[in-house]
Amino acid sequence: MAENNMVPVTILTGFLGAGKTTLLNRILKEDHGHRIAVIENEFGESGVDGEILERTEEQIVEMNNGCICCTVRGDLIRILGDLKEKRDGGKLKFDRVVIETTGMADPGPVAQTFFTDEEIGNYYLLDSILTVVDAKHAPKQLDEFHEAQEQVGFADRILMSKTDLVTDTDVENLAKRLKGMNPRAPVKKVHFGEAKIEEILDIRGFNLNAILELDPEFLTDSHHEHHDEVESFVFKSDKPFDGAKLEQFLSGMIQVYGPDLLRYKGVLWMKGKKQRVVFQGVHMMMGGDMGKEWGKGEKKSSTLVFIGKKLPKDLFLAGLEQCLAA
């Protein structure tokens, strides 16, 4: 297919809690005239990003259970093929795709899909890999996690979030480090996802030759190992939370286990609240916002996902159980 008829694809990556979903919400709400299909990948057995994302007319597909690097040969190709079929048949209208990877994903295998599967590669054009980097936590994450370094290395654009939480010197030092790791990707600050659309979409930043220079093994299958110390677990309940108890419990757990809590987020049913509460945190920082109202007849429930290093799962689950309203 001629390039101008192909469906452009943006891969949105970045380590856990960097602000990918915030940026994606910004893209979806912007009045830019683009119709976007979104593919969401979650690390762990239960996805909540589909709830956190603002519901618009966009097509949102979730891929749960398994990291995107393992499922890429199957699920991602199948989903892209399914979207193609529905679009060609007139069942779906979209003119671009955004794939938001889990924070633990190496974006290399995701990009590989567009060059190793002929049907997908002829229909979709990989426009760019956007990497969101959390200015507060990135220095430590880059030291500890191979995936965080891969995300920077494969980026066509690097968007630095949370720069208001660190000093100007910290921002400068991180920018230098990122440019040293990937000199071909411009580094820009982004506050609460407020990036210019023209800096995100249709930038034709993905240059296969540049990627091959960076990693000559890019187009070959490689075996990989997971970080076994990074795990996720889920708490679900169809009873409401007592807000005061929950805040006290989580604050205490974060004081003790915050450094090992990479990411935690959830959609909560709180006693006495008409709206659901969207709750998110990274390490020692957590916060909640009011989401949309529970619908009439809608089954209310809570789902929390915790991603971290060697966390005491049983302690968390038992404590959360104690925070449910009597």
N, C-alpha and C positions, 0 to 999 in steps of 0.2 A: 504494500500500500504506500502511496506517496506520503512523504513525511507530513505535509500539511493536512492530510486526511486522518492521520493516526491519532489515537486518544493519548494525550500526554499524562504521564504518571509522576507524581511526586512522592518520594519516600521520606517520611518524617520520622527522624530518629533522635536519640538523646538518652542519657542515662535516667534511671528511675527518679521521678520527681523533678525533672528539669523544667517542665512546663509545656510539654508537647500538646496535651489536651487543651490547655488554655489557648495556645496558638491555633490549634485546629478549630476551636470554637470561634475564634476571631476570623478565621478564613471563611467559616460557614455563615457567619452573620453579616459579613461585609456585602454591601450592595455592588457587586462586581459583574453580575450577569452570568457568572459561570455556574453550570449545573454540575455538582460534584458527587461522585460515588465514593464512599469512605470504607476502607477495609481496616478493621480494628484487630490488633493481636494483643492478647493478654497473657501474662506469665502467671500460671496457676489455674486452678480448676473453675474459678468463678470470675467472670468479667463484670466490672462495674463502670468502666469508661462509657459504655453505651448509655448508661443512666446519666452520667455527668455531662455528656455531650448535649448541647442544646438540640432539641428535636426540630429539624427543619424539613424541607421537602427532599433533602438528600437521601440517597440510599446508603444505609449503614449496615455493614456485614461484620459480624464478630467471629473471630477465630479464637476459640478457647482451647485449654488443655494442650500444652506443649509449646516449646519455643519455636519461633518462626523459622529458625535455621533448620530444624528437623522436619517441620511440616511443609516447608517451602516447595519441595518437589511434588507434593500431593495437593494439600489444601489450597495453597495460594494459586497454583495453576488452575485448579478446579474452579475456584471462586472467580478468577479473572475470565475464565472460559464461559462460566455461567452468566456473568455480567455482559460479556460480548454477545452471547446468544439472545439475551433479553433485550439488549439495545438494538441489535439487528432486526429482531422480531417486532419492535415497536412497543414492547412491554415496559421498558424503562427508558427514561431520557436523561442522559448525562453526557457531558463533553470532556470530562477529565476525571481522574482517579487520584485520591490521596490514600497512601498506605501508612498508618501509624503503627510502628513496631513497638513491641514491648521494650521496656528500658534495658532488659538484659540481652537484647538481640544484637548480634554482629550483622550490620546491614549488607555485608558482602554477598552472602547467599541470596538475599532478597533481590539485589540488583542482578545477580547471576541469572535469575529466572527469565529475564527479558532477552537473554542472549543464548540460553541453552534450550528453550522451547520455541520452535519455529513459528507455530501458530500465534503464540502470545507475542513474540518478538516482531511479527509482521503487522500486528494490529495495534499494539500499544507502544508508545515512545517514552522511554525513561527520560524525563525532563531533568530531574535533579534529585540529589540527596541533601535534605536540609537537616542539620544537626543542632539541637538546642542544648546549650551547655549552661549548667547552673553555676554561676560565679562564686557562690558561697561554698559549695561542696565539691566542685570539680577538681581542685588540686589533689585532694585525698582520693577521690574516685579514680582519677587518672593514674595515681600511684598503685592502687590496689587491684583495678579491674581491667583485664585485657579488652573486654567489650567496650568500655568507655574510650579507650585509645583507638579501637577500630572505628567507632562512630565518628571520631574526629578525623581520622585518616581518610575515610571515604567521603567526607563532606564536600559538597560544592559550595555551600554557604554555611557559615557557623553563626548562630544567633545566641548571644550571651544574655541569659536571663538573671534576675535577682541581683543586678549590679548595685542596687540601692542598699543592699545588706552588707556590702563590703566597702573598703576604702578605695579611692582612685588608684592608689599604688597597687593594691591587690588586683584591680581590673587590668591595669597596664601589664603587670607580671603574668597574669593568666593569658592575656591576649598575645604576649610575646611567646609564651610556651605553645599556645595553639598554632601560631604562625610557624613556629619551628617544626611542629609535627606535620602541618599541612600548609605549605606556603601558597597553594593555589586557591584556597578558599578564603574569600573576604570574611572578616569577623565584624559583626555589628551588634550593638546593644539592642535588646528588645524588652520593653517593660509591659508586663501583663499581656503578652502576646500582640502588642501594638506594632506590628511590622507592616511596612507598605506592601500592598498586594503585588506590585510589580517587582518586588525583591524576593517574592516567594513563588509565584507562578510564572510559567513561560520564560524561564531564564536560560533554558537549553544549556544547563551547566554540566550535565553528565557527559564526560568525554571518556569513552572507553579506552582510548590510547593512554590517557593520563592515569587511569586506574591500573592498567597493565604495567605501567612504569612503576607505580607504587607497590604493586603486589603481582609479580609474574605468575603466581599460582592461581590468580583470580578465576580463570575459566576451567580450572580442574577441580574435581570433587576432592574435598579433604575431610578426613576424620577429625572430630573435635571432641573435647571433653568439657563437661559442664563444671561450673564452680559448685561443688557439692555443698559447700558451707552456706551458699545462698539458697534459701528455701522460701516457699510461700505457704500460708495456710489461711483458711477462710472461717469466719464466724457468721452463722445465719440464725435468725430468729423471727418467729411470727408474733412475738410479744413486743410491746413498746419498751424503750429504754427510759429509765429515770435519769433526766439530764444532769442533775447535780452529782449523782453517784458515778455516772459514766465519766464526767469531766475529772472528778477526783481520782478515779482509777487510772485513766489514761495518763493523766499528768504524772502520777507516781511511777507508772511503768516506763514512761518516756525519760524521766529523770535517771532511772537505772539502766535502761536498755537502749536509750536514744542513739548512741553511737553505732549500734548494730542494726537499728531499724532503718533500712534503706528507704522504704516507701510504705505508707499505709494510707488507705483510702476507703471510703464507703458511702453508701446511701442509707440513711437511718430513719427509723420511725421513732419519734420522740413523743412521750406521753404529753397530751395537752396541746400539741402542735398540729395545725391543719396542713402544714407543708412538710415535705420530706426535708431532711438536713443532709447536705452534701459535705462530707468531711474528708480532709486530705492532710497529709503530713510528710515531712522528710526529716529524718534524724530527730533533732530536738524541737523542730518547728511544726506546730499543727494549727489548723484553723477550720472553721465550718461556715457554710453559707446556707441560707434558706433556698431550697429548690422549689419545684412546682408543687401545687397543692395535690393531695391525694384525691383521686377521682371518686365519685359516688360508686359504691360497689366494688371499687378496686381493692384487691387483697394487699393489705399493708404488711411490710416486713422490713427487716434490716439485713444488709450484707456488708461485712467488713473484710477487706483483704490486707494481710500483713506480709511484706517481703523483707527479709533480713538475714543476718548471719547468725546461725545457731541460736535462734530464739527459743525460750521455754514455752513451746506451744500450749502445753496443758495448763500452765499458769495463766496465760492470756485467756484461754477459752473459759476456764473456771471463773476467772475474775469478771469477764464480760457477762457471764451467766448471772452473777451476783448483782449486776447493774441493771437488770431488767426490772421494770416496775412491778410492784406487788399486785 
